[in-house]
Amino acid sequence: MNRFIDHGAVTAGWVGIGMAVTIAASFLLIIPIEPIYWYLALPAGLLIGYYANARSGRAGGPWRRIVANSLYAGIVTGLTYAAFLLVIKLIFFYADTGYPDFNRVDKTGAAIPPTCQTGADCVYNRYLKAGQGSAFEAIGITDAETFTAFYWNQQLSTAGLMIVLTTGGALIGGVAVGFTNRKRAADAAADATAPAYLRQSKRAGD
């Protein structure tokens, strides 16, 4: 791995996985507010890209290594971010029983209409009950099968966007390390190559 990325970037990748899992658990399960999950993709990438290079001590470059570190950490984090979104969507989509809007029973155990089949049919009927029927018809969605194809196409597009945002944010974060710390790294290198009496004089002045 040292030929392409630093050990600090590998560590950042694992940190990114943990961060993605934490964000997913927080805003897709515990407090299910999905838009917040989307909006946090870019900041998460920024942090992990910065961390990958800061931990690797890449303030002074080279740029190809800074970019490689950022890409690795960003892609690992983004893939995890997208994967958890899809897995959680998959579980809720195919495990939806329709309750309490559908498939209710009375005290005797008799079914109370309306009913739906667990999974795509129940999800589709929930949208219909919410008044999305005319919008669906306008784009050719007329049953659970066409709805399922549309639904997963949208989820895959969103997951792809999460990967792009996280990876792009990581690149920005990595570049930030290079630019904001480059002068400090250059000063340190110059100090290391300076004659001993100059280094001592500089420290005395500090």
N, C-alpha and C positions, 0 to 999 in steps of 0.2 A: 504493500500500500504506500510505502514511503516514496516510491518512484512517482506517484501521481498526487497523492494527498498526504497530509500530515496526520499523526496520531490524534492531535487535537480535534481534527475534523471528524475522525471516527467517533471520538467521545461525544462530540456535538451531535452526531447522528443519533446516538442512543438517547441523548438528552431530548432531542427533537421528537423521538418516538414517544418518550414519556410525556412530553408537553402536549403532543397531539391527543394522546389517550386521555389526559386530564381534561383538556378542553372539550373533547367529545363527551366524556362522562358528565361534565358540568352542564353543557348547553344542549345536549341531545337526549340526555336521560334524566338527570336530577332536576334541572330547570330547563325544560324543553323549549328553548327560544332559538330556533334554527338560524334566523338572520344574524344573530350575534356570532354564531359559529362561522358563518361566511365572512363577516367583517374582520374576524380575528386572524384569518389566514395570512394576510399581508404582514401585520405586526409580528406574528409568530415567525414568519420567514425572516424578517429583519433581525430579530433577536438571535435566531439560530445561525444566520450567516455571519453576524458580527461575532458571536461567541466562538464559532469554528476557527476564525482567524485570530481572534484575541488570545484564545487558549493555545494556539499554535505559535504565537509570537511572530506573526507575519506582518507586523506594522511596516517593515521596510521592504516588503515584497519577497520574491518577484511576483509580478501581477498574475502570471499564469498559475502560480500556486495558490494565490488568493482566490482567483476565480474557481479553480478546481475544488478547493476546500468549501467554498460557498455553494457550488453546484451539488456536491455530494451531500452536505448537510441539508440543503434545501430540498433536494429530490427525495431523500429518505423521509424527511418530515412531511413533505407534501403527499407522498404515497400513503403514509400512515394516516394522515389527515383525511384523504379521500376514501381510503379503505374503510375506516370506521364509519364515515357517513353512509357508505353503501351497505355495509353489514347491518347497521342499525335500521336503515330504511327497509332492508330485506326482511328483517325479523318482524317489524311492525306491519309491513305490507302483507305478508303471507300468514301472519298470525292474527290478523284482524277478524274478530268474531262478529263485528257489527254492533255489539252491545255498547251503550244502552239504547241506541237509536233503532236497532234491529234485533231480531232473534230473542225477544223477551218471552218470558213465560209467566202465567198466572199462578195462583196459589195451588192449583191442582196439577201444575206441570204442563198445561196445555199451551201451545205456541200462540203468541200474540202478534198479529201482523203489524208492520211488514217484516219480511224475512229476507235473508241473503245468505249466500254460501261463503264460508270462511275464506278469507284471502282477497284476491283481486275483485271479486264481485261485491264484497262488502265495502271495500275502499271506493269503488266506482259509485256505488249507491249513496255513500256518504256525500260525495261531491254533488251528485244529482240533488240530494235533499238540501244541500247548501245553495242551490240555485245556479249551478254551473252547466245545466243541461243545454241551454241555447248556445253557450260558448263552445261546448264540446261539439255540438252538431255542426257549428260553423267551420270546424277544422277536421270534420270527418270522423269524430269519435261517437260511435253509436252503441257500443256494447263493451263488456268487460275486457274482451280480447284486444280490441283496438285501443282501449284505455290503457291496458297494461303496456303495450308497445310504446305509447306516447309517454307514459309515466317514467319508464326506465330510460327512455331516450333523454328525458329532461334530467334525471338523476345522474346519468353518466356525463352529461354536459356540465352539470354543476361540479361533479367530482373532478373533471378535467380542469375546470376553472380554478378549483382549490389548489391543484398541483401547480398550475401556472403562477398563481398569486404567491404561493409559499416559496417556490423556487425563485421567482423574480424578486421577492422581498429579501431572500437570502443573498442574492447577488448584490443588491443595494447595500445590505448590511456589511458584506465583505468589502465592497469598495469604500464604504465609510471608514472601515479600519485602516485601509491603505492610505487614504487621504488625510484623515485626522491625526494619524500617528506617524506619518512619514518623516516629518521634520524632527520629531523626537528621536526616531530611529537613526536618522542621519547625524544628529548631534552626538548620539551615543557612540556611533561608529567613528566619528571624527575624534572624539575624546579618547577612544581606545587606541588610536594610532598616533596620538600626539606625544611629544617627548614627555618624560616623567616630570620634569620641573614645571612644564606648562600645566599638566594635570593637577599637580599639587597646588600651583598658584590658583587655578580655577576653583579647586575645592575650598581653598582658604578664602577666596572672594565670596563663595556661596555661603 
